[in-house]
Amino acid sequence: MDATPDRVMRESEANDDAEAAGDTPRLAGDSPKSRRTRARILGVAMRLFAEQGYHPATNAVIAEAAGLTRGAMLYHFPTREALLEAAIPFIQNERARSFERIAHQMPSGADRTDHAIDSYWRLLHEPAFVAFGELEAAARTDDRLRARLRDAQAAFDKAQVTEHMFEMVQAGAGPRFQASRDLARFVLEGLARAHLAYDAEGRTERVLSVVKRAARMLNRKGSVADLWD
């Protein structure tokens, strides 16, 4: 975006004021208002990725939904790459906050395995999780997007799913208990993205019930006979 004389003068004056106060001058576009605008753009991007998918939610569509002109959008995120660079950690942070929230909301007397699985199932339908799933789906045929997602996927896998699921279930740390968490996680993630053409509610309830029983069995809370009754 070209710098007009008035804009240059305003930035110069702001920098002079900051220097006089002993502060480091802000970079252009790093004002509180700019940060709020970027946060609004990223929130809208997350919502549209979840509702429309990654490719249909273009930068132009996001700008319109955020109530911004094309020029304002270009100022904050001039390219798709620039938007992704900010959107991926934004969405990842929203997922992490959601996971931390449910990890500390254990109802009194609730079964820990049931709570962990039910909670994660609910999370998978929140915008941050749906949006990240859309990014992962698009990354299957997009090398650059896949590379950008790699760190966020690894961080979520270790910090959120492993540690918080461990805390909620209070199972052991060996391969058997990791298998319990992986079984629950990946079955639920696959089920959340599946299209069940008939009896979706009943089939979903039955799958979740079996997953809970399998997790208990692997956590040494049950036997193979408990998988199905």
Backbone bond lengths (Angstrom), bond angles and torsions (degrees), N, CA, C in turn:
res aa  C-N    CA-C-N  psi(-1)  N-CA   C-N-CA  omega(-1)  CA-C   N-CA-C  phi
1 M - - - 1.464 - - 1.524 109.16 -
2 D 1.342 118.44 128.68 1.455 121.55 -177.13 1.516 110.75 -68.15
3 A 1.337 114.76 142.71 1.462 120.28 178.72 1.525 109.34 -88.99
4 T 1.331 118.37 118.37 1.452 122.11 176.19 1.516 109.06 -80.37
5 P 1.369 118.49 157.69 1.468 120.43 178.08 1.520 113.02 -55.46
6 D 1.339 116.56 -40.15 1.466 119.08 -179.67 1.514 111.17 -64.86
7 R 1.340 115.81 -41.28 1.460 118.80 -179.75 1.519 110.76 -65.64
8 V 1.314 116.73 -43.83 1.463 120.52 178.33 1.521 110.52 -59.27
9 M 1.335 116.77 -42.28 1.463 120.79 179.98 1.528 110.46 -63.50
10 R 1.350 117.17 -42.53 1.467 120.03 -179.83 1.515 110.78 -63.62
11 E 1.341 116.95 -43.75 1.458 119.91 179.80 1.526 111.27 -65.57
12 S 1.332 115.94 -37.94 1.458 119.71 178.97 1.513 110.81 -63.72
13 E 1.331 115.38 -43.07 1.460 119.35 179.66 1.528 110.70 -65.43
14 A 1.326 117.27 -39.90 1.463 120.30 178.73 1.518 110.59 -63.77
15 N 1.322 116.85 -40.66 1.458 120.08 178.95 1.519 111.50 -66.60
16 D 1.331 115.92 -39.62 1.463 119.40 178.05 1.518 110.80 -61.56
17 D 1.352 115.75 -42.88 1.459 119.67 179.47 1.522 110.81 -63.51
18 A 1.332 116.42 -41.45 1.456 120.04 -179.75 1.512 111.06 -64.81
19 E 1.323 116.83 -41.85 1.453 120.43 179.99 1.521 110.82 -64.97
20 A 1.320 116.11 -38.08 1.466 119.81 179.41 1.522 110.64 -64.88
21 A 1.341 116.55 -30.54 1.457 120.61 -179.88 1.524 111.86 -86.75
22 G 1.326 116.17 -1.06 1.460 119.81 179.76 1.506 113.66 83.04
23 D 1.363 117.77 14.90 1.464 121.70 -179.04 1.522 110.12 -99.88
24 T 1.328 115.56 158.66 1.451 120.27 173.38 1.514 108.82 -76.00
25 P 1.329 119.56 131.60 1.458 120.54 -179.75 1.529 111.05 -61.67
26 R 1.336 116.46 141.59 1.446 120.78 176.15 1.517 110.73 -72.16
27 L 1.324 115.69 146.46 1.447 119.57 169.37 1.518 107.98 -71.39
28 A 1.341 115.82 152.97 1.461 119.99 177.66 1.520 109.42 -58.29
29 G 1.330 116.93 135.01 1.450 120.50 178.86 1.514 114.07 86.54
30 D 1.319 118.63 6.34 1.459 121.22 -178.52 1.521 111.59 -108.93
31 S 1.302 117.22 21.84 1.459 121.09 177.85 1.526 109.27 -75.11
32 P 1.326 118.05 162.27 1.480 120.13 176.55 1.521 112.25 -54.31
33 K 1.321 116.64 -39.49 1.465 119.40 179.34 1.526 110.82 -63.87
34 S 1.335 116.77 -42.44 1.469 119.82 179.17 1.520 111.15 -64.24
35 R 1.337 116.36 -40.15 1.465 118.80 178.89 1.524 110.79 -64.76
36 R 1.328 117.18 -38.63 1.469 119.89 177.29 1.528 110.63 -64.74
37 T 1.314 116.32 -40.57 1.464 119.86 179.86 1.520 110.52 -64.60
38 R 1.336 117.32 -44.28 1.463 120.00 178.66 1.524 110.83 -62.52
39 A 1.332 116.61 -40.68 1.465 119.37 178.57 1.528 110.55 -62.80
40 R 1.342 117.04 -38.70 1.461 120.14 177.75 1.525 110.39 -64.56
41 I 1.326 116.75 -43.57 1.463 120.37 178.49 1.531 110.68 -60.16
42 L 1.322 116.19 -44.97 1.459 119.59 -177.43 1.527 111.74 -67.99
43 G 1.329 116.68 -36.74 1.457 119.71 176.13 1.517 111.95 -64.05
44 V 1.331 116.14 -41.38 1.467 120.40 177.48 1.525 110.24 -67.21
45 A 1.337 116.64 -40.90 1.470 119.96 178.84 1.524 110.24 -59.95
46 M 1.328 116.62 -44.46 1.466 120.09 178.67 1.525 110.77 -60.04
47 R 1.330 116.53 -44.89 1.462 120.08 -178.61 1.530 111.10 -64.47
48 L 1.316 117.37 -42.26 1.463 120.04 -178.08 1.525 112.17 -73.33
49 F 1.324 117.72 -34.86 1.466 119.03 173.38 1.528 109.44 -57.91
50 A 1.349 115.96 -41.29 1.462 120.71 -179.17 1.524 111.56 -70.26
51 E 1.325 117.34 -40.75 1.461 120.84 -174.65 1.516 113.36 -82.65
52 Q 1.340 117.06 -38.90 1.462 120.86 -172.43 1.524 113.53 -109.66
53 G 1.326 116.68 -23.64 1.450 120.42 -173.07 1.518 110.44 104.59
54 Y 1.319 116.19 163.58 1.460 121.29 -174.81 1.529 112.51 -65.74
55 H 1.319 117.76 -51.43 1.463 120.17 -174.25 1.534 113.49 -69.88
56 P 1.339 120.23 -42.77 1.469 118.82 178.37 1.532 113.34 -64.30
57 A 1.331 117.00 -28.92 1.474 120.60 -178.59 1.529 109.28 -83.50
58 T 1.317 115.90 72.89 1.457 121.09 -179.62 1.528 110.08 -71.78
59 N 1.325 115.80 168.70 1.463 119.19 177.60 1.524 111.21 -59.61
60 A 1.325 116.63 -37.42 1.469 120.30 -179.84 1.528 110.64 -66.01
61 V 1.320 116.81 -41.57 1.472 120.98 178.57 1.533 110.11 -64.66
62 I 1.317 116.26 -41.08 1.458 120.91 179.00 1.524 110.44 -64.32
63 A 1.324 116.68 -43.15 1.462 120.50 179.62 1.518 111.15 -60.36
64 E 1.326 116.55 -45.13 1.466 120.13 -179.92 1.523 110.99 -62.43
65 A 1.340 116.75 -44.39 1.458 120.47 -179.45 1.527 111.68 -65.84
66 A 1.341 116.81 -28.64 1.463 121.09 179.40 1.527 111.86 -85.48
67 G 1.330 116.73 -3.01 1.457 120.62 179.40 1.513 113.60 74.98
68 L 1.340 116.71 32.33 1.463 121.54 -177.75 1.523 111.03 -113.75
69 T 1.307 115.65 151.19 1.453 120.24 172.65 1.524 109.34 -74.89
70 R 1.318 115.86 164.34 1.463 120.13 177.42 1.521 110.17 -60.26
71 G 1.340 116.71 -39.92 1.458 120.67 -179.63 1.521 112.27 -64.16
72 A 1.339 116.68 -40.35 1.462 120.05 179.54 1.526 110.83 -65.85
73 M 1.324 116.05 -39.35 1.465 119.57 178.32 1.525 110.20 -64.93
74 L 1.316 117.04 -43.63 1.462 120.93 -179.96 1.528 111.26 -64.24
75 Y 1.311 116.49 -31.88 1.460 120.08 179.36 1.525 110.73 -63.75
76 H 1.345 115.48 -44.18 1.463 119.70 -177.61 1.527 112.47 -83.50
77 F 1.328 116.57 -41.53 1.467 121.14 -178.44 1.527 108.89 -137.30
78 P 1.316 116.84 87.48 1.469 120.16 -173.98 1.517 114.44 -68.58
79 T 1.325 118.70 -20.36 1.462 121.81 -178.52 1.522 110.02 -137.09
80 R 1.317 115.30 167.59 1.459 120.80 175.35 1.532 109.94 -64.39
81 E 1.320 116.45 -38.27 1.457 120.82 178.91 1.527 110.99 -61.71
82 A 1.323 116.42 -41.70 1.469 120.18 179.58 1.527 110.41 -63.65
83 L 1.340 116.12 -40.08 1.467 119.14 178.30 1.523 110.76 -64.45
84 L 1.333 116.79 -45.67 1.465 120.23 -179.25 1.518 111.94 -62.62
85 E 1.316 116.01 -37.60 1.468 120.16 -179.21 1.517 111.10 -58.20
86 A 1.332 116.50 -33.91 1.465 120.63 178.28 1.527 112.52 -92.45
87 A 1.344 117.00 -33.89 1.466 120.19 -174.01 1.519 112.54 -70.56
88 I 1.324 117.70 -37.63 1.465 119.45 -177.28 1.528 111.69 -63.12
89 P 1.350 119.61 -50.67 1.474 117.77 176.49 1.524 113.12 -65.47
90 F 1.332 117.34 -30.50 1.463 119.95 177.00 1.527 110.12 -62.89
91 I 1.324 117.18 -48.92 1.462 121.40 179.70 1.520 110.68 -65.63
92 Q 1.331 115.80 -40.65 1.460 119.98 178.35 1.530 111.12 -60.91
93 N 1.324 116.53 -41.30 1.462 120.21 178.77 1.526 111.16 -64.17
94 E 1.336 116.30 -38.53 1.465 119.45 177.54 1.526 110.61 -64.81
95 R 1.324 117.46 -39.83 1.470 120.27 177.37 1.530 110.58 -64.02
96 A 1.321 116.07 -43.44 1.470 119.98 -179.05 1.529 111.05 -62.81
97 R 1.340 116.19 -43.11 1.467 119.84 179.88 1.523 110.96 -63.65
98 S 1.328 116.92 -39.65 1.460 120.19 179.19 1.522 111.03 -64.99
99 F 1.335 115.93 -41.22 1.458 119.75 -178.73 1.530 110.58 -67.13
100 E 1.324 116.55 -40.82 1.460 119.83 178.49 1.522 111.07 -64.33
101 R 1.329 115.85 -35.47 1.463 119.80 179.34 1.523 111.29 -63.61
102 I 1.322 117.27 -48.72 1.461 118.87 -176.56 1.530 111.87 -73.87
103 A 1.337 116.12 -23.27 1.468 119.10 178.76 1.518 111.70 -66.97
104 H 1.339 116.37 -21.69 1.467 120.51 -178.28 1.524 111.99 -111.65
105 Q 1.326 116.96 21.16 1.461 120.84 -179.91 1.524 111.49 -119.05
106 M 1.302 116.46 42.05 1.464 120.92 -179.92 1.530 110.23 -72.73
107 P 1.328 118.28 114.44 1.465 119.83 177.66 1.523 110.99 -64.36
108 S 1.307 116.41 147.43 1.466 121.14 179.60 1.527 110.52 -61.64
109 G 1.325 115.30 127.37 1.456 120.44 177.63 1.511 115.06 81.72
110 A 1.330 118.52 0.74 1.465 121.08 -178.35 1.521 111.14 -74.94
111 D 1.324 115.97 149.23 1.462 120.79 173.71 1.525 107.89 -72.33
112 R 1.318 117.52 127.06 1.462 121.29 -174.25 1.519 112.38 -63.96
113 T 1.317 117.18 -40.08 1.465 119.52 179.88 1.522 110.70 -65.39
114 D 1.331 116.39 -46.09 1.463 120.08 178.14 1.525 111.14 -59.78
115 H 1.338 116.27 -43.90 1.456 120.54 -179.13 1.527 111.38 -62.13
116 A 1.321 116.84 -44.38 1.464 120.57 -178.75 1.524 110.86 -62.10
117 I 1.314 117.21 -45.83 1.466 121.27 -176.82 1.530 110.97 -70.86
118 D 1.328 117.40 -44.64 1.470 120.01 178.31 1.529 111.06 -62.50
119 S 1.330 116.38 -39.73 1.463 120.41 -178.70 1.521 111.19 -66.46
120 Y 1.323 116.09 -44.21 1.466 118.68 -179.58 1.524 110.82 -67.19
121 W 1.312 116.84 -35.37 1.464 120.34 177.11 1.529 110.57 -61.45
122 R 1.330 117.33 -41.03 1.468 120.35 177.44 1.528 110.85 -66.59
123 L 1.332 116.31 -41.74 1.462 119.79 -179.47 1.519 111.60 -60.02
124 L 1.304 117.00 -37.00 1.464 120.48 -176.27 1.523 112.67 -63.92
125 H 1.318 117.62 -12.03 1.460 121.46 178.52 1.525 112.44 -105.14
126 E 1.331 116.86 3.47 1.466 119.89 175.67 1.528 109.58 -82.74
127 P 1.348 117.58 153.08 1.470 120.78 -174.47 1.524 114.92 -52.98
128 A 1.328 118.03 -40.74 1.466 119.45 -177.51 1.520 111.53 -62.61
129 F 1.327 116.94 -39.70 1.466 120.77 -178.56 1.524 111.09 -75.24
130 V 1.319 116.67 -39.49 1.466 119.87 177.77 1.532 109.72 -65.68
131 A 1.331 116.74 -42.53 1.464 120.65 179.77 1.523 111.20 -62.17
132 F 1.328 116.40 -43.34 1.459 119.03 179.93 1.531 110.35 -65.72
133 G 1.314 116.78 -36.78 1.460 120.32 175.73 1.520 111.95 -62.04
134 E 1.341 116.71 -38.31 1.467 120.37 177.08 1.530 110.87 -65.25
135 L 1.330 116.52 -38.73 1.466 119.76 176.90 1.529 110.45 -64.23
136 E 1.333 116.59 -42.09 1.463 119.90 179.38 1.524 111.16 -63.69
137 A 1.325 116.84 -38.97 1.463 120.19 178.86 1.529 110.42 -64.84
138 A 1.324 116.46 -43.15 1.468 120.16 179.51 1.518 111.35 -67.23
139 A 1.332 116.75 -31.47 1.464 121.26 -177.44 1.520 112.57 -69.10
140 R 1.307 117.57 -16.07 1.467 120.07 -179.58 1.524 111.24 -57.77
141 T 1.329 116.72 -33.68 1.470 121.01 -179.16 1.525 111.87 -117.44
142 D 1.313 117.15 17.96 1.467 121.50 -178.91 1.522 108.47 -132.27
143 D 1.328 116.56 101.40 1.466 120.95 -175.34 1.515 112.73 -60.77
144 R 1.329 116.82 -41.18 1.468 119.43 -177.73 1.520 111.40 -67.61
145 L 1.314 116.97 -41.65 1.468 120.13 178.10 1.526 109.76 -65.94
146 R 1.316 116.61 -40.58 1.468 120.15 178.77 1.527 111.04 -60.03
147 A 1.325 116.20 -41.64 1.464 120.16 179.17 1.520 110.96 -66.10
148 R 1.329 116.80 -38.03 1.466 120.17 179.93 1.518 111.98 -67.71
149 L 1.312 117.04 -31.76 1.461 121.06 -177.59 1.522 112.81 -79.49
150 R 1.314 117.11 -19.81 1.466 120.55 -169.01 1.529 113.03 -56.05
151 D 1.325 117.60 -47.52 1.464 120.62 -177.83 1.525 111.56 -64.97
152 A 1.338 116.43 -41.63 1.462 119.83 179.76 1.524 110.74 -65.25
153 Q 1.320 116.90 -39.12 1.463 120.02 178.02 1.527 111.37 -63.61
154 A 1.330 115.93 -43.91 1.466 119.99 -179.60 1.521 111.37 -65.08
155 A 1.338 116.65 -41.58 1.459 120.73 -179.55 1.524 111.03 -64.41
156 F 1.318 116.35 -42.09 1.467 120.02 -179.82 1.520 110.28 -68.02
157 D 1.329 116.59 -41.24 1.454 121.32 -179.02 1.523 111.10 -58.21
158 K 1.320 116.64 -43.12 1.465 120.45 -176.10 1.526 112.44 -85.67
159 A 1.329 115.97 -56.23 1.461 119.87 -170.40 1.517 112.96 -73.64
160 Q 1.350 117.13 -44.94 1.448 118.26 -175.40 1.524 111.97 -88.40
161 V 1.324 117.10 -60.68 1.462 119.34 -173.21 1.519 111.51 -65.71
162 T 1.331 117.59 -49.87 1.464 119.39 -175.62 1.516 111.83 -69.53
163 E 1.337 117.85 -52.90 1.456 120.45 -173.34 1.517 112.51 -73.01
164 H 1.326 117.83 -44.47 1.466 119.18 -178.13 1.523 111.39 -74.06
165 M 1.329 117.25 -36.24 1.461 118.65 176.23 1.523 109.68 -65.48
166 F 1.336 116.17 -37.89 1.469 121.58 176.38 1.524 109.49 -59.72
167 E 1.320 116.07 -44.94 1.465 120.72 -178.75 1.517 111.52 -64.81
168 M 1.337 117.39 -41.43 1.456 120.37 -177.23 1.525 111.73 -70.02
169 V 1.329 116.66 -42.66 1.457 119.93 -175.33 1.520 111.51 -85.00
170 Q 1.346 116.58 -27.38 1.456 123.07 -176.34 1.532 111.35 56.47
171 A 1.340 114.84 43.71 1.459 119.97 176.55 1.520 108.59 -93.78
172 G 1.318 116.66 -179.53 1.453 120.94 -179.56 1.509 112.35 -76.03
173 A 1.331 115.12 -176.93 1.459 120.23 -175.87 1.525 112.98 -110.85
174 G 1.323 118.75 4.07 1.452 121.59 -177.71 1.517 112.62 -79.39
175 P 1.353 116.39 178.27 1.469 121.42 -178.36 1.521 113.51 -58.13
176 R 1.338 116.64 -36.90 1.470 119.91 179.99 1.526 110.82 -60.86
177 F 1.332 116.70 -43.69 1.463 120.71 -177.67 1.526 111.38 -74.87
178 Q 1.339 116.23 -32.86 1.459 119.19 173.99 1.525 110.19 -64.63
179 A 1.336 116.05 -38.85 1.464 119.97 177.10 1.522 110.98 -62.34
180 S 1.337 116.48 -36.31 1.464 120.54 177.83 1.526 110.36 -61.86
181 R 1.319 116.04 -46.44 1.460 119.58 -179.78 1.530 111.45 -67.51
182 D 1.329 116.23 -40.93 1.469 119.65 179.76 1.522 111.59 -65.33
183 L 1.333 116.15 -41.12 1.462 119.73 178.16 1.523 110.41 -57.64
184 A 1.325 116.01 -50.41 1.463 119.78 -179.13 1.526 110.83 -62.64
185 R 1.316 116.49 -46.84 1.464 119.68 -175.93 1.526 112.27 -61.67
186 F 1.327 117.01 -51.77 1.460 119.33 -171.10 1.520 112.72 -77.00
187 V 1.314 118.03 -29.61 1.460 118.96 173.27 1.524 109.42 -66.70
188 L 1.334 117.02 -44.17 1.462 119.67 -179.58 1.528 111.42 -64.94
189 E 1.325 117.42 -41.71 1.461 119.71 179.92 1.532 110.95 -64.22
190 G 1.330 116.19 -41.65 1.459 118.51 177.56 1.515 112.03 -65.69
191 L 1.324 116.71 -40.62 1.456 121.07 179.89 1.525 110.82 -64.97
192 A 1.329 116.76 -38.05 1.464 120.33 -179.23 1.527 111.55 -64.30
193 R 1.329 117.37 -29.36 1.470 120.90 -178.17 1.522 112.70 -95.68
194 A 1.319 116.42 -4.92 1.463 120.30 -177.30 1.525 110.86 -80.79
195 H 1.313 115.44 155.84 1.464 121.08 173.63 1.520 107.69 -109.78
196 L 1.324 116.37 109.78 1.453 121.52 179.67 1.528 107.57 -93.93
197 A 1.319 115.90 114.06 1.463 120.58 -170.97 1.521 113.41 -74.66
198 Y 1.337 117.54 -21.56 1.459 119.73 -179.32 1.522 109.46 -149.05
199 D 1.310 116.24 153.35 1.471 123.71 177.68 1.532 111.17 45.68
200 A 1.315 116.26 45.71 1.469 120.40 -175.05 1.520 111.89 -60.17
201 E 1.331 117.31 -42.93 1.467 120.05 -177.53 1.521 111.35 -65.37
202 G 1.326 116.99 -47.04 1.450 120.31 -178.72 1.519 112.39 -65.50
203 R 1.317 117.20 -43.21 1.464 120.55 179.99 1.528 110.81 -65.79
204 T 1.310 115.73 -38.99 1.460 119.15 178.93 1.524 110.84 -64.10
205 E 1.320 116.66 -45.33 1.464 120.20 179.64 1.525 111.28 -60.70
206 R 1.323 116.99 -39.56 1.462 119.75 -179.13 1.533 111.21 -67.94
207 V 1.333 116.35 -40.69 1.470 119.60 178.64 1.524 110.21 -64.22
208 L 1.328 116.99 -45.30 1.460 120.08 -179.90 1.527 110.79 -61.86
209 S 1.316 116.41 -38.52 1.464 120.25 179.17 1.523 111.10 -63.69
210 V 1.335 116.82 -43.09 1.463 120.22 179.84 1.522 110.77 -67.33
211 V 1.336 116.77 -38.84 1.468 120.29 178.67 1.525 110.22 -61.79
212 K 1.314 117.01 -42.70 1.470 120.18 178.84 1.532 110.74 -61.80
213 R 1.317 116.23 -43.29 1.461 119.50 -179.58 1.525 111.25 -66.26
214 A 1.326 116.39 -40.37 1.462 120.03 178.55 1.522 110.67 -64.85
215 A 1.318 116.73 -39.27 1.471 119.97 178.70 1.523 110.58 -64.32
216 R 1.338 116.69 -41.76 1.461 119.48 178.19 1.524 110.76 -63.20
217 M 1.320 116.59 -40.70 1.448 120.37 179.84 1.533 110.48 -61.61
218 L 1.325 116.28 -45.60 1.457 120.04 179.99 1.526 111.43 -68.31
219 N 1.325 116.38 -27.66 1.465 120.34 177.21 1.529 111.69 -86.75
220 R 1.325 115.77 11.14 1.465 123.35 178.60 1.534 112.23 64.29
221 K 1.323 114.64 34.77 1.462 118.57 176.66 1.525 111.28 -108.18
222 G 1.316 116.62 3.80 1.446 118.92 -177.76 1.522 109.82 -164.19
223 S 1.319 115.98 -172.97 1.453 121.10 -178.83 1.524 109.10 -124.74
224 V 1.344 114.66 170.74 1.465 119.60 178.75 1.521 110.92 -56.97
225 A 1.326 117.22 -33.24 1.465 121.26 -178.86 1.518 112.40 -63.90
226 D 1.336 116.56 -18.40 1.465 120.30 -178.64 1.509 113.20 -84.28
227 L 1.344 118.16 -5.61 1.456 120.20 -176.95 1.528 112.31 -62.96
228 W 1.331 116.62 -36.91 1.458 120.24 -177.17 1.520 108.34 -143.61
229 D 1.316 115.68 136.83 1.470 117.85 175.52 1.505 109.71 -135.06
